[in-house]
Amino acid sequence: MGIWERPSKEFLESLASTFNFEPPRAHGVDVVAAIQLMHEEPGKVFMAMGGNLLSAAPDTAYTKTALENCGMTIHVSTKLNRSHLYPGDIGFILPCLGRTDIIQEQSGIQKLTVENSMGMVHSTQGNQKPRSEHLLSEPHIISQIASRTVGNKIVNWDSLIQDYDQIRELISKSVKGFESFNEKLKNNAVFELPNGPRKGTFTNDIGKARFTVNSLPDYHLEEDELMMMTIRSHDQFNTTIYGMDDRYRGIYGIRTVVLMNKSDIATFALDLQKPVTLYNSYGQKTRKVVGLTIIPYDIPRRCIATYFPECNELVPLQLKARKSNTPASKSVKVKISQA
C-alpha cells in the first residue's frame, strides 16, 4: 500500500497525520538503481517480499554479483527460487503462508485482499491447512521484524496482527481510495478504486485527455547485428514457468530458442540443426547466452525474439527507458554465432 520509491507529498502527509510521525521525505531508488548500489557499495541489506529478483531483473550475472555483495539478504517467499541461491554474507529465507493457506491469528481466521488489473479490490481467504504450524503470513512476518527494529511506539505491531481488519482500518485513514475499506468489503465483497479516466474525469491542467505523438526511434544496426526482444509464453506468469509449451506461437517442449525470420537465417548461413550463441558488448562487457535452438518464425527481418527470463543475461542494466527507468528488454542489439 503506497510502496513507491518516490511517494507523493500528499501521501507522505497522510501517513504523517495518521501515524503521528514524520516520514522520510528524500526519494529512494527503483530496482535498476538498487541493483547498481548493491553492486557498487557492498554491505547493503536486501529484503524481498516474494518475487524472484535474479530471474526478473536484466543483466543476470551483474545482478547475481549485486546480491552476493550484500551484507544481508532476506527473502520472504512461498517457494524456493533462483534468487535464494546467491545470498549475501548472511542469507535468510523466510517461508510464508500463501493465498490458499488458512491464516489463523488470535481473533480467528483472517482474510487478505487483492487488486486485479482492472482496479477492483476483493478479499481472499485460503482453505488449505498450512504445511507447517511454524509458517506465518506476510503481515505477521513484517510485524515481527518491525516490532524488533523500529519498535512499537508508533504502531503496536503485535496488536495489529491479531485482527487484520485493524490493518485495513489504518489503510482507510491513510490511502486515498480505500476509505471505509472494511465496510466496502463486508457490504459489497468487491469495490472499485478511483479511476478518473474511466469516468471521463481528468485532473490535468486542461481537464481532458491529452494525446501525444512520439516519433519512432531510429535504430542503426551493423551488418552483423540483430534487434532482440524478450517475450513470455502462454504458460507463464512473470518469472514462474507453469509449462514448457507456448500455445501462442506453436512452440512446444522448449524455451531456449531464438525466433528468426527465414531470410535472416539464410543471410547468416545458419544450420537449423545446430545450436547458436547470442552475444553483445554493451559497456565493454560481453554478455552471451549459448545453446539456443533456431525457430523459423514470421517476424520482421533483422528482428529476433527470445524468452524472458532465459535471455535476460543479454539485457544490459544501463539500457533503460528515459523516464520510467524500466529495462529496455524489447530493443537489445545482439550478434549471433554458430560453432
C-alpha positions as CSV (number, residue, x, y, z in Angstrom):
1,M,0.0,0.0,0.0
2,G,1.7,3.1,-1.2
3,I,5.0,1.4,-1.8
4,W,6.9,3.6,-4.3
5,E,10.4,5.0,-4.2
6,R,9.1,8.5,-4.9
7,P,5.9,8.9,-2.8
8,S,3.9,12.0,-3.4
9,K,3.8,14.9,-0.9
10,E,0.1,14.2,-0.3
11,F,0.7,10.6,0.6
12,L,3.5,11.4,3.0
13,E,1.4,14.0,4.7
14,S,-1.4,11.5,5.0
15,L,1.0,9.0,6.7
16,A,2.3,11.7,9.0
17,S,-1.2,12.6,10.2
18,T,-2.5,9.1,10.5
19,F,0.5,7.7,12.5
20,N,1.7,11.0,14.1
21,F,5.3,10.8,12.9
22,E,7.5,12.5,10.3
23,P,8.2,10.1,7.4
24,P,11.4,10.5,5.4
25,R,11.0,12.9,2.5
26,A,14.0,12.0,0.5
27,H,13.3,9.8,-2.5
28,G,14.6,6.2,-2.6
29,V,15.8,4.2,-5.5
30,D,14.0,1.9,-8.0
31,V,15.0,-1.6,-9.0
32,V,17.7,-0.7,-11.5
33,A,19.3,1.9,-9.2
34,A,19.1,-0.5,-6.3
35,I,20.9,-3.2,-8.2
36,Q,23.6,-0.7,-9.1
37,L,24.0,0.4,-5.5
38,M,24.2,-3.2,-4.3
39,H,26.9,-3.9,-6.9
40,E,29.0,-0.7,-6.2
41,E,28.6,-0.4,-2.4
42,P,29.0,-3.8,-0.7
43,G,27.3,-4.4,2.6
44,K,23.8,-3.3,1.8
45,V,20.7,-5.1,3.2
46,F,18.3,-6.5,0.6
47,M,14.8,-7.7,1.5
48,A,12.3,-9.1,-0.9
49,M,8.6,-9.7,-0.2
50,G,8.0,-12.5,-2.7
51,G,9.3,-12.1,-6.3
52,N,12.4,-13.5,-7.9
53,L,14.7,-10.6,-8.5
54,L,17.5,-12.5,-10.1
55,S,15.3,-14.0,-12.8
56,A,13.1,-10.9,-13.3
57,A,15.9,-8.3,-13.5
58,P,18.1,-7.7,-16.5
59,D,21.9,-8.4,-16.7
60,T,21.7,-11.6,-14.8
61,A,25.4,-12.0,-14.0
62,Y,25.6,-8.4,-12.8
63,T,22.5,-8.8,-10.6
64,K,23.9,-12.0,-9.2
65,T,27.0,-10.3,-8.1
66,A,25.0,-7.4,-6.6
67,L,23.0,-9.9,-4.4
68,E,26.2,-11.6,-3.3
69,N,27.7,-8.2,-2.4
70,C,25.1,-7.6,0.2
71,G,25.8,-7.9,3.9
72,M,22.4,-9.5,4.4
73,T,19.7,-10.8,2.0
74,I,16.2,-11.7,3.3
75,H,13.6,-13.4,1.1
76,V,10.0,-13.8,2.3
77,S,8.7,-16.5,-0.1
78,T,6.1,-19.1,-0.7
79,K,8.5,-21.3,-2.6
80,L,12.2,-21.6,-3.5
81,N,13.5,-19.6,-6.4
82,R,16.8,-18.8,-8.2
83,S,17.4,-15.6,-6.1
84,H,17.8,-17.7,-3.0
85,L,20.9,-19.4,-4.4
86,Y,23.0,-16.2,-4.2
87,P,22.8,-14.8,-0.7
88,G,24.8,-12.0,0.9
89,D,27.2,-12.6,3.8
90,I,24.1,-13.6,5.8
91,G,21.2,-15.0,4.0
92,F,17.7,-15.6,5.3
93,I,14.8,-17.4,3.6
94,L,11.6,-16.9,5.5
95,P,8.9,-19.3,4.2
96,C,5.4,-17.7,4.4
97,L,1.8,-18.8,4.0
98,G,0.3,-18.5,0.5
99,R,-3.1,-17.3,-0.5
100,T,-4.5,-20.9,-0.5
101,D,-3.4,-21.4,3.2
102,I,-5.6,-20.8,6.2
103,I,-4.3,-17.8,8.2
104,Q,-5.1,-18.2,11.9
105,E,-4.5,-15.3,14.3
106,Q,-5.8,-14.6,17.8
107,S,-9.1,-13.2,16.6
108,G,-9.7,-16.2,14.2
109,I,-9.2,-17.0,10.5
110,Q,-8.1,-13.9,8.6
111,K,-8.8,-12.6,5.1
112,L,-6.4,-10.8,2.8
113,T,-7.3,-8.5,-0.1
114,V,-6.0,-8.4,-3.7
115,E,-6.4,-5.9,-6.6
116,N,-6.9,-7.1,-10.1
117,S,-5.7,-5.5,-13.3
118,M,-9.0,-3.6,-13.6
119,G,-8.5,-1.8,-10.3
120,M,-11.1,-4.0,-8.5
121,V,-10.4,-4.9,-4.9
122,H,-11.8,-8.1,-3.3
123,S,-11.0,-10.3,-0.3
124,T,-9.3,-13.7,-0.5
125,Q,-9.2,-16.5,2.1
126,G,-7.4,-19.7,2.0
127,N,-9.0,-23.1,2.7
128,Q,-5.9,-25.4,2.9
129,K,-4.2,-26.5,6.2
130,P,-0.7,-25.0,6.2
131,R,2.2,-27.4,5.6
132,S,3.7,-26.4,9.0
133,E,2.5,-24.9,12.2
134,H,5.5,-22.6,12.1
135,L,4.6,-20.9,8.9
136,L,3.5,-17.2,9.3
137,S,1.7,-14.9,6.9
138,E,3.5,-12.0,5.2
139,P,1.8,-9.4,7.5
140,H,2.8,-11.4,10.6
141,I,6.4,-11.7,9.4
142,I,6.5,-7.9,8.7
143,S,5.0,-7.1,12.1
144,Q,7.6,-9.2,14.0
145,I,10.5,-7.6,12.1
146,A,9.1,-4.2,12.7
147,S,8.5,-4.8,16.3
148,R,12.1,-5.8,16.8
149,T,13.6,-3.0,14.8
150,V,11.6,0.2,14.8
151,G,9.7,-0.8,18.0
152,N,6.1,-0.4,19.0
153,K,6.0,3.3,19.9
154,I,4.2,4.5,16.7
155,V,2.4,1.3,15.9
156,N,1.6,-1.6,18.2
157,W,2.6,-4.3,15.7
158,D,1.8,-7.3,17.9
159,S,-1.8,-6.0,18.4
160,L,-2.2,-5.1,14.8
161,I,-1.9,-8.6,13.5
162,Q,-4.4,-10.1,16.0
163,D,-7.1,-9.0,13.6
164,Y,-6.3,-7.9,10.0
165,D,-9.3,-5.6,10.0
166,Q,-7.1,-3.3,12.1
167,I,-4.6,-3.1,9.3
168,R,-7.3,-2.2,6.8
169,E,-8.7,0.4,9.1
170,L,-5.3,2.2,9.1
171,I,-5.2,1.9,5.3
172,S,-8.6,3.5,5.2
173,K,-7.2,6.5,7.0
174,S,-4.0,6.9,5.0
175,V,-4.5,5.7,1.5
176,K,-6.8,7.6,-0.9
177,G,-9.5,5.4,-2.5
178,F,-9.6,3.0,0.4
179,E,-12.0,4.9,2.7
180,S,-14.3,2.6,4.6
181,F,-12.2,-0.3,3.4
182,N,-13.7,-2.9,5.8
183,E,-17.2,-1.8,5.3
184,K,-17.0,-1.9,1.5
185,L,-15.6,-5.5,1.6
186,K,-18.3,-6.7,4.0
187,N,-21.2,-5.0,2.2
188,N,-20.2,-5.5,-1.4
189,A,-17.4,-8.1,-1.3
190,V,-15.7,-6.1,-4.1
191,F,-15.2,-2.4,-4.8
192,E,-13.6,-0.3,-7.5
193,L,-10.7,2.0,-6.9
194,P,-10.9,5.6,-8.1
195,N,-10.2,5.9,-11.8
196,G,-10.8,9.3,-13.3
197,P,-10.2,8.5,-17.0
198,R,-12.7,5.6,-16.7
199,K,-15.3,8.1,-15.7
200,G,-14.2,10.9,-18.0
201,T,-12.6,12.9,-15.2
202,F,-9.0,14.2,-15.8
203,T,-7.0,16.1,-13.2
204,N,-4.5,17.7,-15.5
205,D,-4.4,21.4,-16.4
206,I,-6.9,21.1,-19.3
207,G,-9.4,18.7,-17.7
208,K,-9.3,16.5,-20.8
209,A,-7.3,13.5,-22.1
210,R,-4.0,14.6,-23.6
211,F,-2.7,12.6,-26.5
212,T,0.9,12.9,-27.6
213,V,2.7,11.9,-30.8
214,N,6.0,10.2,-30.4
215,S,8.5,9.6,-33.2
216,L,9.8,6.1,-33.6
217,P,13.4,5.5,-32.5
218,D,15.9,5.5,-35.3
219,Y,18.0,2.3,-34.6
220,H,21.1,1.6,-36.6
221,L,22.2,-2.0,-36.9
222,E,25.6,-3.0,-38.2
223,E,25.6,-5.8,-40.8
224,D,26.2,-8.5,-38.2
225,E,23.7,-7.2,-35.6
226,L,20.1,-8.1,-34.9
227,M,17.5,-6.4,-32.7
228,M,16.3,-8.8,-29.9
229,M,13.1,-8.5,-27.8
230,T,12.3,-10.8,-24.9
231,I,8.8,-12.3,-24.8
232,R,6.7,-14.5,-22.5
233,S,4.9,-17.8,-23.3
234,H,1.3,-18.8,-22.7
235,D,2.1,-21.0,-19.7
236,Q,4.0,-18.3,-17.8
237,F,3.3,-15.6,-15.2
238,N,6.2,-13.2,-14.6
239,T,9.2,-15.5,-13.9
240,T,7.0,-18.5,-13.0
241,I,7.0,-21.1,-15.8
242,Y,4.0,-23.4,-15.5
243,G,4.7,-25.4,-18.6
244,M,7.2,-25.7,-21.5
245,D,4.5,-25.1,-24.2
246,D,3.8,-21.8,-25.9
247,R,0.4,-22.2,-27.5
248,Y,0.5,-18.5,-28.6
249,R,3.3,-19.3,-31.1
250,G,3.1,-23.1,-31.6
251,I,6.3,-23.9,-29.8
252,Y,6.2,-27.0,-27.6
253,G,8.6,-28.6,-25.1
254,I,11.4,-26.0,-25.3
255,R,12.1,-22.4,-24.2
256,T,15.8,-22.0,-25.0
257,V,15.0,-20.8,-28.5
258,V,15.5,-17.8,-30.8
259,L,12.7,-16.9,-33.2
260,M,14.1,-15.7,-36.6
261,N,13.0,-14.6,-40.0
262,K,13.8,-17.2,-42.6
263,S,15.7,-14.7,-44.8
264,D,17.9,-13.8,-41.8
265,I,18.6,-17.5,-41.2
266,A,19.8,-17.7,-44.8
267,T,21.8,-14.4,-44.7
268,F,23.7,-15.6,-41.6
269,A,24.1,-19.1,-43.1
270,L,22.8,-20.8,-40.0
271,D,22.1,-24.5,-39.7
272,L,18.7,-25.2,-38.1
273,Q,20.1,-28.5,-36.7
274,K,22.9,-26.8,-34.7
275,P,22.6,-24.5,-31.6
276,V,23.5,-20.9,-31.7
277,T,25.0,-18.3,-29.3
278,L,23.7,-14.8,-28.9
279,Y,26.1,-12.2,-27.5
280,N,26.6,-8.4,-27.2
281,S,29.1,-6.0,-25.6
282,Y,27.2,-3.0,-24.1
283,G,29.5,-1.0,-21.8
284,Q,32.6,-3.0,-22.9
285,K,31.2,-6.1,-21.1
286,T,30.5,-9.2,-23.2
287,R,27.2,-10.9,-22.4
288,K,26.2,-14.2,-24.0
289,V,23.6,-17.0,-23.9
290,V,24.7,-20.3,-25.5
291,G,22.8,-23.4,-26.7
292,L,19.7,-21.7,-28.3
293,T,17.7,-23.5,-30.9
294,I,16.6,-21.6,-34.0
295,I,12.9,-21.4,-34.7
296,P,11.9,-20.0,-38.2
297,Y,9.1,-17.5,-37.5
298,D,7.1,-14.8,-39.1
299,I,9.0,-11.9,-37.5
300,P,10.3,-8.8,-39.3
301,R,13.7,-9.0,-40.8
302,R,16.7,-8.2,-38.6
303,C,14.5,-8.8,-35.5
304,I,14.6,-11.8,-33.3
305,A,12.7,-12.9,-30.2
306,T,13.8,-14.9,-27.1
307,Y,12.1,-15.9,-23.9
308,F,12.1,-14.0,-20.6
309,P,13.8,-14.8,-18.3
310,E,16.1,-17.2,-20.3
311,C,17.8,-14.4,-22.2
312,N,17.7,-11.6,-19.6
313,E,21.5,-12.0,-19.4
314,L,21.7,-10.1,-22.7
315,V,19.8,-7.1,-21.4
316,P,22.3,-4.6,-20.0
317,L,21.2,-2.8,-16.9
318,Q,22.1,0.6,-18.3
319,L,19.8,0.1,-21.3
320,K,16.5,1.6,-20.0
321,A,13.6,4.0,-20.6
322,R,14.5,7.7,-20.0
323,K,11.6,8.4,-17.6
324,S,10.5,5.2,-16.0
325,N,14.0,3.7,-15.8
326,T,12.4,0.4,-16.9
327,P,14.9,-2.0,-18.6
328,A,14.5,-1.8,-22.4
329,S,14.1,-5.5,-22.9
330,K,12.3,-5.1,-26.3
331,S,15.2,-3.3,-28.0
332,V,18.6,-5.0,-27.4
333,K,21.2,-5.3,-30.1
334,V,22.9,-8.7,-30.3
335,K,25.1,-10.8,-32.6
336,I,24.7,-14.4,-33.4
337,S,27.2,-17.2,-33.9
338,Q,27.2,-20.9,-34.6
339,A,30.1,-23.3,-33.8
